């Protein structure tokens, strides 16, 4: 899948962001996997990139504001279903 990523901790400006091919994740317990139809990068995202986050593992995928379709559910997910 294609994702907007911060490649390494030293990349702390918006000019350092890149689109990259990354593996499709498997949803963990109590998680859902969403096929993203639209995503947004908002002001909080770019401020966090510029400040850095010590807990991130790299490459770090950006974009938490998404709209799409659930294509996988992890164990323990009861409220959401594939297709939602």
C-alpha positions in Angstrom: 0.0 0.0 0.0 1.1 3.6 -0.5 1.5 5.8 2.6 2.8 9.2 3.6 5.7 8.5 5.8 8.4 10.2 8.0 11.4 8.0 7.0 13.7 8.7 10.0 13.8 10.7 13.3 16.0 13.4 11.7 13.3 14.2 9.1 11.4 16.9 10.9 10.0 19.2 8.2 7.2 18.8 5.8 9.7 18.8 2.9 11.1 15.5 4.3 7.8 13.6 4.0 7.6 11.0 1.2 5.1 8.6 -0.2 6.3 5.1 0.1 5.2 1.5 -0.5 4.7 -0.2 2.9 3.2 -3.6 3.9 -0.5 -3.9 4.6 -0.8 -4.3 8.3 -2.8 -7.1 10.1 -5.2 -5.8 12.7 -4.2 -6.7 16.2 -6.7 -7.5 19.0 -9.4 -4.8 19.3 -8.3 -3.1 16.1 -9.8 -2.8 12.6 -8.1 -2.5 9.2 -9.5 0.3 7.0 -9.1 0.5 3.3 -8.7 4.3 3.1 -10.7 6.2 0.5 -9.7 9.6 1.7 -7.2 10.9 4.2 -6.3 14.3 5.5 -3.1 15.8 6.9 -4.2 18.4 9.4 -2.3 21.2 11.3 -1.8 18.9 14.3 -0.1 16.3 12.2 2.5 18.6 10.7 3.2 20.2 14.1 3.9 16.8 15.6 6.2 16.0 12.6 8.2 19.2 13.3 8.4 18.5 17.0 9.1 14.7 16.7 7.8 11.9 18.8 10.3 9.6 20.7 7.9 6.7 20.7 7.6 6.5 16.9 9.1 3.6 15.0 10.4 4.4 11.5 9.3 4.7 8.8 6.2 6.3 10.6 3.0 6.5 8.7 1.1 9.8 9.0 -2.6 10.6 8.7 -5.2 9.7 11.3 -8.1 11.5 9.7 -9.4 9.0 7.3 -12.6 7.8 5.7 -12.9 4.3 4.2 -14.2 0.8 4.5 -13.4 -1.8 7.1 -11.6 -4.7 5.4 -10.4 -6.7 8.5 -11.1 -7.0 12.2 -8.9 -8.2 15.0 -10.0 -10.6 17.8 -12.4 -9.1 20.3 -13.9 -6.6 17.8 -17.7 -6.9 18.2 -19.2 -3.6 17.2 -17.6 -3.2 13.8 -17.7 -5.6 10.8 -16.0 -6.0 7.4 -17.9 -3.8 5.0 -18.7 -1.0 7.5 
